[in-house]
Amino acid sequence: MKDRRTVYIAVGAVVLLALLIGGGTALFLRSDRAGRTDGDSVSAAADGDSRQIERRLENKLILAEEYIESGEFQRALDLIDEVLVDDVQNERARALRSTALAAQREQRSKEEQARDQRSADDSSLTKDDVALAVQKAEAEARAREADARAREAEARRQEAELAVQRQLAEQKSAEEARRREAEAQAALQRRQELERLNAEERAKTESIQDSLARARNMIEASDFVRARATLKSVLGVDLEDNRAEDRLHAQALGLTAWSYVEEDPSNSRNRSQAITNANDALKRDPNVWEAQYSLGRVYYETERFDDSIAAYSAAARLKPDSARLLYELARAQYRAGQYRAARSSYQGAVRIEPAYPNAYYNLGITNLQLRDQAGALQAFRFAVEVRPDNHDAHYRIGTILLGEGDLSGAQQSFQRAIQLDNRDPRYHSRLATTFYRQSRLPQAEDEFDRALQLEPDSPLHNYNAALVKSELGKQNEALGLIRRAIQIDPSRPEYHFTLGQIQEALGRPDAAIEAHMAAVRQDGTYTRSLIELGRLLSEQGAHEQALQVLTSAYQRDPNGFEVNNNLGNVYLNLELYERAIDHLSTAVSLRPDEPQAHYNLALAYIQAEKYDRAEAVLKDLVKLEPQFWAAYHRLGEVYVAREATGAAWSVLNRLLEANPKYAERSAVEEILQNL
């Protein structure tokens, strides 16, 4: 029987971190790939020292015990046999050997019992039409289910948008009623105070109140110089009632402080004037919220966030109905890392004034810090209702929906963000990612190209564009892009890995090997490139070197599918069939739905002449993948080896009937002729 060994090719560009060859394993590539000479292997010369020999034997037995404990019985037996070759009377080695053999037999017995429970039906080929019909029906059902999920997601989005609109309308109505009530209450209080004064004092008080009101309007209109002049005139008016004078003068000083921070809080002179006037105001009347607010702004600007929080909190207690105060308090809390407190303050601000600029957006950002994706999504949806042109909020919505797998919703949000601002490369990059996950590669390519045009020196954009172009078969374009990414940032192992994949696709295995070696040099924990190195070396016939690399990967990632599958195939090439079976069995257990892994395991059983096990695996494979034609070919060969001529004739004839263009048809016909 011809030796047909298929090596699993790990594909994709997802970054997996796991390993490096400790200390740097040397890899030697032959220029002549046709064969390997005895000079390729290097052995260490014995030093002749009996103590060192004993120490080595002891170390081998310790390692064998560890292999037995981890269930790697064949590796343990190999080490024990090496000890017994040097010391046939070693009692400890003999005892360990008995233990390992017993454990191995028990493990094999359990595996055979499990396989014997599976159906021995080899008539799967005759049921191809049924199997294909079932697969088609299942695919249609999945498509209907996906469509239903998409419609449900769209309905939920529309419902959420309507809920947001209703809540905003209710909040706006409540805020308007609250504002009118507060204004009426303040007017009543001013009238009551004036009624208690004589005519002269009433006139002066009314003049001061009018000046304060005008100064406030000037500040809000950014007319700071006139506002301060007006407030200065207030400070020149004396009243008979000292407490009233202090209260009104404190308000003037507080507004003066406010004018400075509103004018330019980054100016050191303004900050100094604000502090002076605010402190003077608080000495006269500690209940002036403008003074506390001004101190909060100054402290925020100078990154004294704890002091800023204290001042803003005092201002908010004095004026609890101010959305501005709660908003500024939330900003300070956020900068101080007090995210839960910031969320509470932002929520208070939007309850008072739903349309307060950026309040809902900042609430969304704060929820992201708290890992509250649902809360963030709701806040960003409110943000775009309040301000539909907030492109960054649309982008944030898209990012959350993308993470939730709502690709249709994510696409809509990213496209809306781009409509509002098509100059932000992040928006194009995320839309491209969405298209990529929808398997719409041409659209993904266009958007990644657009992101790259906007930010040509981004290594990530170059990398992403290279990935998509490579999958589209545009390897030469991809090659230039990935080289540019590496030129900008050579430290990323995934960039070198992708270069290796592209070089291999271009038919340059030596260049691919060099790229994967560069990836390993950049990050010693990057197993993907080690696995690819091992696979490529094995394909070139350098099985010993491949074994070194893959063994290193296996030591760091013993439960990885790719490393076990490729290591199993290397052992196949080295004709170490028991070890091949061990690793390939692990690969099948890790990915029981991977047809190629089943096929590789069947090949290992065939080479080990364990035809009953090979037959069982191949039958499982054709149930898993009815059109895996090579499996029927191998199954026919197994029947021939077991002298089951009738079964071989049946399965091979059915193979040719089902697939007249089978690639190895001539080999199958030759078998049939010899039956």
Order of alpha helices (4+ residues) and beta strands (2+ residues): alpha-alpha-alpha-alpha-alpha-alpha-alpha-alpha-alpha-alpha-alpha-alpha-alpha-alpha-alpha-alpha-alpha-alpha-alpha-alpha-alpha-alpha-alpha-alpha-alpha-alpha-alpha-alpha-alpha-alpha-alpha
